[in-house]
C-alpha cells in the first residue's frame, strides 16, 4: 500500500491484525505550499477517491484534478516521468490573483506528460494569475487538426487585460498551435505574459502565436500587452497544405502592445504550407502590433510551400515603433529580414532594422533577398548597420537588398551588401530621396557588380550615384564598393544556445575595415541613435563604421 512500507509500521500492522483490530491510516502531513494555498498531486498509482493532498494520497486522473476549483496560490502537480491522458482547464472561477498565482507543474523526477486525444492540453479561459511549468504536452492527429496545446483565451467584453501569465520549461507538440494567446473581439486579452525556456515543435499552424481583433488604423487597439518570449525553440511547425492563409510559422506576435522576443530560435518551419496560399509563413514575425523588439534571435532553414514569404524575420501589416536588432538569419526560402505592408493605411511606420546579419537567404524565392521592403505604404523605416551576404542557390540569385514601390521615408545607411553576382540592390522603382535615402553603404560583388534602380541597371557605384542622387551627404560622396573581406566567426555570446538545433553557422565580420574607412555616415548627424553596442555586444565608441560588427581598423 502507498506510503506503508516502513518496517516499523509493518510490525505494528501484524500485531494489530493478530489482535483482531484494524490498521489506522498513518498521518501524513500536507506539504507546505510557500504561497499559502493548497497543493494537489496526481499520479498513475493514485486513487481518485483519495484527497490528492500528499504524494502518498494522490489522485489518479486529470478528470478528477480538473473537477477542483483552483483558488489563488493553489498548486496542481503531476508526477514527473508519468503520462496523463486528458486535458486541464482553468476557468473564470479559478485563479485570478497575480500576487498568488495558481501553478500547474510536475513533482518528483523529470517532467510529466499530458497526452491530449482530440482535445487541447491546457486551456486558461477568462482568468489569469497562472503559472504552467515543467510539463510535456503531446497531441494526437485530431488535436493536430484543430486544438491548441496551451491556450489562453479571453472573450470578455471591452478592452480588459488579465494580468500575469507564466509558461516555463514546457515542451508542446502535435497540436494546431503549440501555445496560443487569443484575444476578444473588443481587444480584451492578457498583460504581463512571460514564455521562457520552452520548445514548440511539430505543430501545424504555428509554434507560438498571439492574436486579437481585426485592426482598425483609425482607432488602434491591441489585445495583449507586455509579452516577453525568451529562450524559445520553435521548429518543424509544418503548416497546412490545405489552407489558403499563412500557416507553418515559428513565433508570431499579433495584436500586441509592447512585446519582446529574444534569445530564441526558429528553424525548419513551414515545409508543408499550402502551395496555393496567398500568404506564407515566417520564422519569427509580428503584425497588428506596436513597440515590438526582436533581438538576439536566430532563424534558419524556414520554408514556404508557395511563392511567398518563407523568411527568417518579418515586420508585417500595421506594425509601428518596432525594432529588429542583433539577429542572425540564414538559409531561409524567403527574405532574411522583411518589412511588409499590404493594406492602404499609414499604420506601418517608425520601425528600424539594425545590427543584424543575413546570410544566404532567398534560397527558393529570387524575388526576395537578404533585406526586403515591399508592399504598400511602408513608411519611416530605418535600415542601418546590417551585414548581408547573398549567394546564389543554383539558378536562384536573390539580391542583398530589395526595395519595391509605394514606400516612403525609408533610410538605408552604413550597411554591408555583398553578393556573388546577383544585384547588390534590386530597387524596382526610381526612388527619390523622400522615398528612399541611401548613404554610407558598402556594395560589393565578387563577380559582376550590378545594381537595379527602377528601369535602369548600373555597373559601378559612381555612375549610379550620379544618376540617382543616392550615396551623397551634401557635397560629400558616401559609400564604397570595397571588398569587406567577410569571414565566418563564432556566434555572438549574448545570443541563443544553438546546440542541438542545427548547424553552427558563423556570423559575419569585416576584416578589411581599413578599406571601408570614410564610407559610413555619422548617424547622429542625420538624427539616428546608433545604439549602445554592435552585433556582438561590443560597446560603440563614437560613430560606427559600416556593418553589424565593428572591427578596429588595421594600421
C-alpha positions in Angstrom: 0.0 0.0 0.0 1.2 3.5 -0.8 3.4 5.0 2.0 3.1 2.0 4.3 6.2 0.1 3.6 8.1 1.4 6.6 9.5 -1.6 8.6 8.1 -0.5 12.0 4.7 0.2 10.6 4.7 -3.3 9.1 5.4 -4.9 12.5 2.6 -2.8 14.1 0.2 -3.9 11.4 0.9 -7.6 12.0 0.4 -7.2 15.7 -2.9 -5.3 15.3 -4.2 -7.8 12.8 -3.3 -10.7 15.1 -5.2 -8.9 17.8 -8.3 -8.6 15.6 -8.0 -4.8 15.2 -8.0 -2.7 12.0 -4.9 -0.7 11.0 -5.3 3.0 11.4 -4.2 5.2 8.4 -0.8 6.8 9.3 -0.8 10.6 9.5 1.0 12.2 6.5 1.4 15.9 6.9 0.3 18.1 4.0 3.5 19.5 2.4 3.8 23.3 2.9 2.9 25.5 -0.1 5.1 28.6 0.0 2.2 30.7 -1.4 -0.2 29.6 1.3 -2.6 27.7 -1.0 -3.4 24.1 -1.3 -1.3 21.5 -3.2 -2.8 18.7 -5.1 -0.9 15.7 -6.5 -1.8 13.4 -9.4 -0.1 10.0 -10.1 -0.9 6.9 -12.2 -0.6 5.0 -9.0 -3.2 7.2 -7.3 -6.8 6.9 -6.5 -9.5 9.5 -7.4 -11.2 8.6 -4.1 -8.3 9.9 -2.1 -7.9 13.5 -1.1 -5.0 14.2 -3.5 -3.3 16.4 -0.9 0.0 14.5 -0.5 2.3 12.5 -2.7 1.2 9.4 -0.7 -2.5 10.1 -1.4 -2.6 11.4 -5.0 -5.4 11.4 -7.5 -5.1 9.2 -10.5 -6.7 11.1 -13.4 -6.7 14.5 -14.9 -10.5 14.2 -15.0 -10.5 14.2 -11.2 -8.0 17.1 -11.0 -10.0 19.1 -13.5 -13.0 19.0 -11.2 -11.4 21.0 -8.4 -11.7 24.8 -8.3 -8.1 26.1 -8.0 -8.0 29.1 -5.7 -5.2 31.7 -5.7 -2.0 30.2 -4.5 -3.0 26.6 -5.2 -0.7 24.1 -6.9 -1.6 21.1 -9.1 1.4 18.9 -9.6 1.7 15.8 -11.8 4.2 13.1 -11.2 7.3 13.6 -13.2 8.0 11.0 -15.9 4.4 9.8 -15.9 1.8 10.1 -18.8 -1.6 11.5 -18.2 -4.3 11.3 -20.9 -6.8 14.0 -21.0 -7.0 17.8 -20.6 -6.9 20.5 -17.9 -8.9 23.7 -17.8 -8.8 26.8 -15.6 -11.9 29.0 -16.0 -13.4 32.2 -14.6 -13.9 30.6 -11.2 -10.3 29.7 -10.9 -7.1 31.6 -10.1 -7.3 35.3 -10.8 -4.7 36.7 -8.4 -1.4 37.9 -10.0 0.2 38.0 -6.5 -0.8 34.4 -5.6 -0.8 32.6 -8.9 -2.1 29.1 -9.5 0.7 26.7 -10.5 0.4 23.6 -12.7 3.6 21.6 -13.0 5.5 18.5 -12.2 6.8 16.9 -9.0 9.5 14.3 -8.4 12.0 13.4 -11.2 11.5 14.7 -14.7 8.5 16.3 -16.4 5.0 14.8 -16.5 3.4 14.4 -19.9 -0.2 15.3 -20.8 -1.4 13.3 -23.8 -4.4 15.0 -25.4 -6.6 12.9 -27.6 -8.6 15.2 -29.8 -8.6 17.9 -27.1 -6.4 20.8 -26.0 -3.7 20.1 -23.5 -4.4 23.0 -21.1 -6.8 25.9 -21.5 -7.0 29.1 -19.4 -10.2 30.9 -20.1 -11.2 34.4 -18.9 -8.8 34.3 -16.0 -5.1 34.7 -15.2 -2.7 34.6 -12.4 -1.5 31.2 -13.7 1.9 29.5 -14.0 2.5 26.5 -16.2 5.9 24.9 -15.8 7.9 21.7 -16.4 5.5 19.8 -18.5 5.4 18.0 -21.8 2.2 18.2 -23.8 1.6 15.9 -26.8 -1.4 15.9 -29.1 -2.7 13.2 -31.5 -3.9 13.5 -35.1 -7.2 15.0 -34.0 -5.6 17.6 -31.8 -3.2 18.5 -34.6 -6.1 19.4 -36.8 -7.9 21.8 -34.5 -6.7 22.2 -30.9 -4.2 24.3 -29.2 -1.6 22.7 -26.9 -1.7 25.5 -24.3 -4.4 28.0 -24.9 -5.1 31.3 -23.1 -8.4 32.6 -24.2 -10.2 35.9 -23.4 -13.7 36.6 -24.8 -14.5 39.2 -22.1 -16.2 42.4 -23.3 -14.3 45.6 -23.7 -10.5 46.1 -23.5 -9.9 44.4 -20.2 -6.4 42.9 -19.8 -6.0 39.9 -17.5 -2.6 40.1 -15.7 0.1 37.6 -15.1 0.8 34.5 -17.2 3.9 32.4 -16.9 4.9 29.4 -19.1 8.3 28.0 -18.4 10.1 24.7 -19.2 7.3 23.2 -21.3 7.5 21.1 -24.5 4.5 21.3 -26.8 4.0 19.2 -29.9 1.2 17.7 -32.0 -1.4 20.5 -31.9 -2.8 23.1 -34.3 -0.8 25.7 -32.4 1.7 24.9 -29.7 1.0 27.9 -27.4 -1.7 30.5 -28.2 -3.0 33.7 -26.7 -6.3 34.6 -28.1 -8.0 38.0 -27.5 -11.6 39.0 -27.6 -13.5 41.0 -30.2 -13.3 44.1 -28.2 -9.5 43.8 -27.6 -9.7 42.1 -24.3 -6.7 39.9 -23.6 -3.7 39.3 -21.4 -1.0 41.5 -19.8 2.4 40.7 -18.3 3.0 37.4 -20.1 6.3 35.5 -20.0 7.1 32.4 -22.0 10.6 31.2 -21.2 12.8 28.2 -21.9 10.2 26.3 -23.9 10.1 24.2 -27.1 7.2 24.3 -29.5 7.5 21.9 -32.4 5.8 19.6 -34.9 2.6 21.6 -34.6 0.5 22.6 -37.7 -0.2 26.3 -37.8 2.4 27.8 -35.5 4.7 27.1 -32.6 3.6 30.2 -30.6 1.0 32.7 -31.7 -0.9 35.6 -30.2 -3.9 37.2 -31.9 -6.7 39.6 -31.4 -9.5 41.5 -33.2 -9.3 43.0 -36.7 -7.0 46.0 -36.7 -8.5 49.5 -37.1 -5.9 52.0 -38.2 -8.1 54.9 -37.1 -8.6 53.5 -33.6 -5.8 51.0 -32.9 -6.5 48.5 -30.1 -4.3 45.6 -29.0 -5.5 42.5 -27.2 -2.2 41.8 -25.3 0.3 43.9 -23.5 3.8 43.3 -22.1 4.5 40.0 -23.7 8.0 38.5 -23.4 9.2 35.4 -25.1 12.8 34.2 -24.4 14.8 31.1 -25.0 12.0 29.5 -27.0 12.9 27.0 -29.7 10.2 26.7 -32.4 10.9 24.1 -35.1 9.2 21.8 -37.6 5.8 23.5 -37.3 5.0 22.4 -40.8 1.9 24.3 -41.9 -1.4 23.2 -43.5 -1.2 22.1 -47.1 -5.0 22.7 -47.5 -5.1 26.3 -46.1 -5.0 29.4 -48.2 -3.7 31.6 -45.3 -0.3 31.7 -43.7 0.5 28.6 -41.7 3.7 27.0 -40.6 5.4 29.8 -38.7 7.6 29.5 -35.6 6.8 32.5 -33.5 4.0 35.0 -34.3 3.1 38.1 -32.3 -0.3 39.6 -33.3 -2.2 42.3 -31.6 0.5 43.1 -29.0 1.4 46.4 -27.5 4.9 46.1 -26.0 6.4 42.7 -26.8 9.9 41.2 -26.8 11.2 38.0 -28.5 14.8 37.4 -27.5 17.4 34.6 -27.4 15.1 32.3 -29.3 15.4 30.1 -32.3 13.0 29.3 -35.2 14.1 26.7 -37.8 12.7 24.2 -40.3 9.2 25.6 -40.1 6.7 25.9 -43.0 7.7 22.9 -45.1 4.1 21.7 -45.6 2.4 25.0 -46.0 0.0 25.3 -49.0 1.4 25.8 -52.5 -1.7 27.9 -53.2 -1.6 30.2 -50.2 -1.6 33.9 -50.8 0.4 34.4 -47.6 3.2 32.3 -46.3 4.9 31.5 -43.0 7.9 33.1 -41.4 10.3 32.1 -38.7 9.6 35.0 -36.3 7.3 37.8 -37.2 4.7 40.3 -36.0 1.6 42.0 -37.3 -1.1 44.4 -36.0 1.3 45.3 -33.2 3.3 48.2 -31.8 6.5 48.6 -29.8 7.8 45.1 -30.5 11.5 44.1 -30.2 13.1 41.1 -31.8 16.7 40.7 -30.5 19.5 38.2 -30.4 17.4 35.5 -32.1 18.3 33.0 -34.9 16.1 32.0 -37.7 17.3 29.5 -40.2 16.1 26.9 -42.8 12.5 28.1 -42.7 10.4 27.3 -45.7 7.2 28.1 -47.7 5.1 25.8 -49.8 4.1 28.7 -52.1 5.9 31.5 -53.9 5.6 34.0 -51.0 7.3 34.5 -47.6 9.2 31.7 -46.0 11.7 34.1 -44.5 13.5 34.5 -41.2 12.1 37.6 -39.6 9.2 39.9 -40.5 7.5 43.2 -39.6 4.2 42.7 -41.3 0.9 44.7 -41.7 0.2 47.5 -39.2 3.4 47.3 -37.2 4.8 50.5 -35.7 7.6 51.7 -33.4 9.2 48.3 -33.5 12.8 47.1 -33.8 14.8 44.1 -35.1 18.3 44.1 -33.8 21.3 41.7 -33.2 19.6 38.8 -35.0 21.0 36.1 -37.3 19.0 34.9 -40.3 20.3 32.3 -42.8 19.3 29.6 -45.2 15.6 30.6 -45.4 13.5 30.3 -48.5 12.4 33.9 -48.5 13.8 37.2 -47.0 16.3 37.3 -44.2 14.5 40.4 -42.8 11.3 41.7 -44.2 9.3 44.9 -43.8 5.9 44.5 -45.5 2.5 46.1 -45.7 -0.3 45.2 -48.0 -3.0 47.5 -46.5 -3.8 51.0 -47.6 -3.2 52.9 -44.4 -0.4 54.6 -42.6 0.0 52.2 -39.7 3.3 50.6 -40.8 5.6 53.3 -39.5 8.6 54.2 -37.3 10.3 50.9 -37.4 14.0 50.0 -37.5 16.2 47.1 -38.7 19.7 47.4 -37.3 22.8 45.3 -36.4 21.5 42.1 -37.9 23.3 39.5 -40.1 21.6 38.0 -43.1 23.5 35.2 -44.9 22.3 33.1 -47.9 18.6 33.9 -47.7 16.2 33.8 -50.7 17.2 30.2 -51.3 13.9 29.4 -53.0 12.4 32.8 -53.9 14.6 35.1 -56.0 12.0 37.8 -55.6 13.0 38.3 -52.0 16.6 38.8 -50.7 18.7 39.5 -47.7 16.7 42.5 -46.5 13.4 43.3 -48.3 11.0 46.2 -48.2 7.8 45.7 -50.1 4.1 46.1 -50.2 2.1 49.3 -49.9 2.8 52.3 -47.6 5.8 51.2 -45.6 7.0 54.5 -44.2 9.6 55.9 -41.8 11.7 52.8 -41.8 15.4 53.0 -40.8 17.7 50.2 -42.0 21.2 50.6 -40.7 24.4 48.8 -39.6 23.4 45.4 -41.0 25.6 42.9 -42.8 24.2 41.0 -45.7 25.8 38.2 -47.8 23.6 36.9 -50.6 25.0 33.9 -52.6 23.3 32.1 -55.4 21.5 28.8 -54.8 21.7 27.2 -58.3 19.7 29.4 -60.6 18.1 31.4 -57.8 20.0 34.6 -57.4 18.4 36.8 -54.8 19.8 40.3 -54.2 21.3 41.6 -50.9 18.7 44.4 -50.7 15.3 44.6 -52.5 13.1 47.6 -52.5 9.6 47.8 -54.1 7.5 50.9 -54.8 4.9 52.7 -52.6 7.3 53.2 -49.8 8.4 56.5 -48.2 10.9 57.9 -45.8 13.0 54.7 -45.9 16.6 55.3 -45.0 19.4 52.7 -45.7 22.7 53.6 -44.1 26.0 52.0 -43.1 25.1 48.5 -44.2 27.3 45.9 -46.0 25.7 44.4 -49.1 27.7 41.6 -50.7 26.7 39.1 -53.4 28.5 36.6 -55.7 27.0 38.1 -58.8 23.3 38.9 -58.1 22.4 42.5 -57.9 23.7 44.2 -54.7 20.5 46.2 -54.8 17.3 45.5 -56.7 15.1 48.6 -56.4 12.1 48.3 -58.6 11.4 52.0 -58.5 13.4 55.1 -59.4 13.1 56.3 -55.8 13.5 60.0 -54.9 15.3 61.0 -51.8 12.0 61.5 -49.9 11.1 57.9 -50.7 14.4 56.2 -50.1 17.7 57.6 -49.0 20.9 55.5 -49.2 24.1 56.7 -47.5 27.3 55.1 -46.3 26.7 51.6 -47.5 29.2 49.1 -48.9 28.1 47.4 -52.1 30.4 44.6 -53.2 30.1 41.7 -55.6 32.8 39.1 -56.2 31.6 38.6 -59.7 29.9 41.3 -61.9 28.8 44.3 -59.9 25.2 45.2 -60.8 22.6 47.4 -59.2 19.0 47.9 -60.4 17.3 51.3 -59.9 13.9 51.5 -61.4 14.3 50.5 -65.1 18.0 51.3 -65.1 20.9 48.9 -64.5 24.3 50.1 -63.3 27.7 48.5 -63.3 29.5 50.8 -60.9 28.9 52.9 -57.9 30.0 56.2 -59.3 27.6 56.1 -62.3 24.6 55.1 -60.1 25.4 57.8 -57.6 25.5 60.4 -60.4 22.2 59.4 -62.0 20.2 58.6 -58.8 21.4 61.2 -56.4 22.0 58.5 -53.8 25.1 58.0 -51.7 25.6 61.7 -51.2 25.6 63.7 -48.0 25.7 67.3 -49.2 28.6 67.6 -51.5 30.4 64.5 -50.0 30.2 61.2 -51.8 29.5 58.4 -49.3 29.5 54.6 -49.6 32.0 52.3 -51.2 32.3 49.2 -53.3 35.4 47.9 -51.5 35.7 44.2 -50.6 34.7 43.9 -46.9 36.6 40.6 -46.6 33.7 38.9 -44.9 34.8 35.9 -42.8 32.9 33.4 -40.7 33.3 33.9 -36.9 31.6 32.4 -33.9 28.1 33.2 -32.9 27.6 36.1 -30.5 28.0 35.0 -26.9 24.9 37.0 -25.9 22.6 35.1 -28.4 20.7 31.9 -28.1 22.2 28.5 -27.5 22.2 26.6 -30.8 23.3 23.3 -29.5 21.1 20.6 -31.0 19.1 23.0 -33.1 21.1 22.9 -36.3 24.5 23.7 -37.9 26.7 26.2 -36.1 26.7 28.8 -38.9 29.1 31.7 -38.4 28.0 35.3 -38.3 30.0 37.7 -40.5 32.5 40.3 -39.6 34.6 42.8 -41.6 38.3 42.0 -41.6 39.1 44.8 -44.1 37.8 47.8 -42.2 40.7 49.9 -43.4 39.3 49.7 -46.9 36.0 50.9 -45.7 37.3 53.9 -43.8 35.3 57.1 -44.7 32.4 55.3 -46.4 30.0 55.5 -43.5 28.0 58.5 -42.3 27.7 59.7 -38.8 24.2 58.5 -37.8 23.8 61.2 -35.2 24.1 63.9 -37.9 21.0 62.5 -39.6 19.0 62.1 -36.4 19.6 58.4 -35.8 20.7 56.9 -32.5 23.4 54.4 -33.4 22.7 52.3 -30.3 24.9 51.2 -27.5 26.6 48.0 -28.9 27.3 46.2 -32.1 26.1 42.7 -33.1 28.5 41.0 -30.7 27.6 43.3 -27.8 30.8 45.3 -28.1 30.3 48.9 -26.8 30.3 51.5 -29.5 32.7 54.4 -29.3 31.8 57.3 -31.5 30.0 56.8 -34.8 30.2 53.2 -36.1 31.7 52.2 -39.4 29.7 50.1 -41.9 28.2 46.7 -41.0 26.8 44.9 -38.0 30.2 44.0 -36.5 32.6 46.8 -35.6 36.2 45.8 -36.2 39.1 48.1 -35.4 40.9 49.4 -38.4 44.2 47.8 -39.2 47.3 50.0 -39.5 
